[in-house]
Amino acid sequence: NSDTTYRVFDWNRVDDQGERRQLHVDQALQCIDFNDVAPEPITPSGELLVRHELFEVQKWSLDAQRAIAPLGQFAIVLCLTGALRCAGVDFTPGDFFLVPASLRERTIHPRGEGTSLLRVTIPV
């Protein structure tokens, strides 16, 4: 990370004299480390039980914490077995709760072994 900025595309904008601004494509390509990250495939989060154009229901078995939905998407959750915690609140079997789209703390934490839940969301 540095304070250096390379302009690789400028959306065809022009400066005050009507000239396109200088691009720095070669410099940008020289400093990129394409091997810096190891990409991981995105895998389904659980067993899909129902998919409809308006909603979908998944069953999750939790053995570790995970985000219930991306920020900007809501989820309705039903604790089936075990216990879990979300946003500082504990839930036990039979408890329903809503994770609003605007809630920043959206990580579900299993509270022991054998935790499972149903997650209802809108298909994206």
C-alpha positions as CSV (number, residue, x, y, z in Angstrom):
1,N,0.0,0.0,0.0
2,S,1.3,3.4,-0.9
3,D,0.3,6.9,-1.8
4,T,1.1,6.3,-5.5
5,T,-1.9,6.5,-7.8
6,Y,-1.8,5.2,-11.4
7,R,-4.6,6.2,-13.7
8,V,-5.4,3.1,-15.9
9,F,-8.7,4.4,-17.3
10,D,-10.3,7.8,-17.0
11,W,-13.8,7.3,-18.4
12,N,-12.8,9.4,-21.4
13,R,-12.8,12.6,-19.4
14,V,-10.8,15.6,-20.5
15,D,-9.0,18.3,-18.6
16,D,-9.7,22.1,-18.8
17,Q,-8.1,22.4,-22.2
18,G,-10.2,19.5,-23.6
19,E,-7.2,17.1,-23.6
20,R,-7.5,13.6,-22.3
21,R,-5.5,13.1,-19.1
22,Q,-2.4,10.9,-19.1
23,L,-2.9,7.2,-18.3
24,H,-0.4,5.1,-16.5
25,V,-1.2,1.6,-17.7
26,D,2.4,0.3,-18.0
27,Q,3.4,1.5,-14.6
28,A,0.2,0.0,-13.0
29,L,0.8,-3.4,-14.7
30,Q,4.4,-3.4,-13.4
31,C,3.4,-3.0,-9.8
32,I,0.6,-5.5,-9.7
33,D,1.3,-8.8,-8.0
34,F,-1.1,-11.1,-9.6
35,N,0.0,-14.0,-7.3
36,D,-0.7,-12.0,-4.1
37,V,-4.0,-13.8,-3.3
38,A,-5.2,-17.4,-3.5
39,P,-8.7,-17.2,-4.9
40,E,-11.2,-19.5,-3.2
41,P,-14.3,-20.8,-5.0
42,I,-17.7,-19.6,-3.6
43,T,-19.6,-22.7,-2.5
44,P,-23.3,-22.9,-1.5
45,S,-23.9,-22.1,2.1
46,G,-26.3,-24.9,2.9
47,E,-28.9,-27.3,1.7
48,L,-31.4,-25.5,-0.6
49,L,-34.9,-26.6,0.5
50,V,-37.2,-24.3,-1.5
51,R,-36.5,-21.8,-4.3
52,H,-39.3,-19.6,-5.6
53,E,-39.0,-16.4,-7.6
54,L,-39.9,-14.4,-4.4
55,F,-37.9,-16.3,-1.7
56,E,-35.7,-19.2,-1.0
57,V,-35.2,-21.4,2.1
58,Q,-31.9,-23.0,3.0
59,K,-31.0,-25.3,5.9
60,W,-27.6,-24.7,7.4
61,S,-25.6,-26.9,9.8
62,L,-23.2,-24.7,11.7
63,D,-19.8,-25.8,13.0
64,A,-18.2,-22.3,12.9
65,Q,-19.4,-18.7,12.7
66,R,-20.4,-17.2,9.4
67,A,-22.2,-14.2,7.9
68,I,-25.9,-14.9,7.5
69,A,-26.3,-12.7,4.5
70,P,-24.3,-10.0,2.7
71,L,-24.7,-6.4,3.9
72,G,-27.7,-4.9,2.1
73,Q,-29.7,-8.1,2.2
74,F,-32.0,-9.2,4.9
75,A,-32.5,-12.8,6.3
76,I,-35.2,-14.4,8.4
77,V,-33.7,-17.1,10.6
78,L,-35.2,-20.0,12.6
79,C,-33.0,-21.8,15.0
80,L,-33.7,-25.5,14.6
81,T,-31.3,-27.3,16.9
82,G,-28.6,-26.3,19.3
83,A,-28.2,-22.6,20.0
84,L,-26.8,-19.6,18.3
85,R,-25.9,-16.0,18.8
86,C,-26.4,-13.0,16.5
87,A,-25.8,-9.3,17.3
88,G,-25.3,-10.1,21.0
89,V,-28.6,-12.0,21.3
90,D,-28.9,-15.8,22.1
91,F,-31.4,-18.0,20.3
92,T,-32.6,-21.5,21.0
93,P,-34.7,-24.0,19.0
94,G,-38.0,-22.5,17.8
95,D,-36.7,-18.9,18.0
96,F,-37.3,-16.8,14.8
97,F,-35.5,-13.5,14.2
98,L,-34.9,-11.0,11.4
99,V,-31.5,-9.8,10.4
100,P,-32.3,-6.4,8.8
101,A,-30.4,-5.5,5.6
102,S,-28.9,-2.5,7.3
103,L,-27.6,-4.4,10.4
104,R,-23.8,-4.4,10.3
105,E,-23.3,-7.2,12.8
106,R,-24.6,-10.1,10.7
107,T,-22.4,-13.0,11.9
108,I,-24.1,-16.1,13.3
109,H,-22.2,-17.9,16.1
110,P,-23.0,-21.5,17.0
111,R,-23.2,-22.0,20.7
112,G,-22.0,-25.6,20.9
113,E,-22.2,-28.6,18.6
114,G,-25.2,-29.7,16.6
115,T,-26.5,-26.2,15.7
116,S,-28.7,-25.9,12.6
117,L,-31.0,-23.2,11.3
118,L,-33.3,-22.3,8.4
119,R,-32.5,-19.2,6.5
120,V,-35.1,-17.4,4.4
121,T,-33.9,-14.8,1.9
122,I,-34.8,-13.2,-1.4
123,P,-33.0,-14.8,-4.4
124,V,-30.3,-12.6,-5.8
